[in-house]
Amino acid sequence: MTAADTPASEEPQAPTTQQTSTIGNSRRRSSTNSLAGSRRSSFARRGSALFAAARASFVRTRGQSGASVEQLRGTSGSKYEGYANIHRGDGDFDAFNIFSLCCGNKSELYFVLIKGFHCFVFENEDSKSPKYAIELINRKAVIQPSHDTIIPRVPHPGAAHDTGYTTVHLESSLGDVEYKFTVANMENTASEFCNAVAVASNDASTEQVRKRLGHENLLSKRASMKFANAVGTAKAKDQPDAPVGAAEVMAGMPATGPGPGGY
């Protein structure tokens, strides 16, 4: 074989400008994704630590602090927030006022927040913990006709004297009225309240089915959602008892008329 027949060794060629640009963009994307992932992980750890501290405070104070409106909002916010007059049970706001002192049947103004599977009821927006929570699984909210809406004696915060109001019934799956909410027709409307209840009820039912099927490992919730559900479960025990209705009150009163011996 002659020297002319010997194949010349190929020299490596320098990358083109387009290849260099592609390599650079790929490296930058990789670096950006890594940084974003690191930040998300850092935020998640920080959020978990904050909710762990809040949970510890909630447990230590037996539910009296550690679950403020801000803490329950967390990083993902809430489904609904706003003031509402809340009335327990199916009794009329006004018709039962005669029994309000003995039966605790009053309509009072509270701050309401819906998150996770519960409706949280606060004395006001600055409270350190909810007064109680209402489980929303198997519940539905039904807007009442305007002629059945109760107008609060005192306007809600931010409402004008001519602001309209809407009453919503929170009903069980059997149609029993468990609570009555009266909200001002402002930013957070009655329809938004109903939608939030529907979403929370559906989410709670879905999780219940998954747990029943043994699919708890498939449940993935944010730390703030887990915290809200834990607080809701604990505070649901503090709900006021359903008030005694007129029929029960009348039935408990001594009968009038002649005694056993007659007149």
Secondary structure, DSSP 4 states (H G I P E B T S, - for coil): --GGGSPPPPPPPPPPHHHHHHHHHHHHHHHHHHHHHHHHHHHHHHHHHHHHHHHHHHHHTTTSSS--HHHHHTTT--SEEEEEEEEESSS-TTTTGGGHHHH----EEEEEEEETTEEEEESSTT-SS-SEEEE-TTEEEEEPPGGGPPPPSSPPTT--TT--EEEEEEEETT--EEEEEEEESSSS-HHHHHHHHHHHHHHHHHHHHHHHTT-GGG----HHHHHHHHHHHHHGGGPPPPPP-HHHHHHHSPPPS--TT--
